[in-house]
Amino acid sequence: MSEVTRSLLQRWGASFRRGADFDSWGQLVEAIDEYQILARHLQKEAQAQHNNSEFTEEQKKTIGKIATCLELRSAALQSTQSQEEFKLEDLKKLEPILKNILTYNKEFPFDVQPVPLRRILAPGEEENLEFEEDEEEGGAGAGSPDSFPARVPGTLLPRLPSEPGMTLLTIRIEKIGLKDAGQCIDPYITISVKDLNGIDLTPVQDTPVASRKEDTYVHFNVDIELQKHVEKLTKGAAIFFEFKHYKPKKRFTSTKCFAFMEMDEIKPGPIVIELYKKPTDFKRKKLQLLTKKPLYLHLHQTLHKE
């Protein structure tokens, strides 16, 4: 085993243990971050084409399956459903496999398959990769995006069944104001509902790619159905809107900015909310406005009550 591979396995092992420790301590946000970052590194190695890799194709497949399990555990921590979850004790069975990947030759313990590498960055990674943000915004069309195809967004969910005395919320995303709106490639918005600790309270939804761009606006004109009755949202919850776009030079989908709406802002009619700099701060503790210019996210709310 080369020194490079030994060091790589040590880093993977340390990351795996950090995630599992956070998980066992109940620090779910930190565990999710660690799992997602490690999963992406494993996916990248599993699909690497370079000739100097010490991993066989079979070992790469096993590495890819471990990445899938990390994503399954991450999804389980974010889910409000309890059935069919990938449990921590299941995940811990994979640590010795990862540690001994060069000699592991048994059948993988779970029926999963490697997933394609998706260049959608885990929390905390963007700051390290995007220090050239402003320089790159003018580079639309460069690069070879077929190497890492952008995710095709559009995962909007239908309205929940009504319940007597309960309120459902439809949010129409009309448009977002950005100084370089015309340069955004395949822009879409990810919508999530988080508690004060940044934990998902509903399934995450993505809008389709924006319908049009003009001047300083990206237009969506799409309805989002909140996947929980308003009365059932926990105190301090907020609805987040993350504006994402594809960056051909770096070949990944990136968060450009975000906005959020708190519970006391839920009321029928139009609302404009401020935009903040990434990375998305789901705990709302270190917020920085994106710009001093009058550019906002424009929404329209409709409440449905039986």
Secondary structure by P-SEA (a helix, b strand, c coil): ccaaaaaaaaaaaaaaaaaaaaaaacaaaaaaaaaaaaaaaaaaaaacccccccccaaaaaaaaaaaaaaaaaaaaaacccccccccaaaaaaaaaaaaacccccccccccccccccccccccccccccccccccccccccccccccccccccccccccccccccbbbbbbbbcbbbbcccccccbbbbbbbbbccccccccbbbbccccccccccbbbbbbbbbccccccccccbbbbbbbbbbbbccccbbbbccccccccccccccbbbbbbbcccccccccbbbbcccccbbbbbbbbbbcc
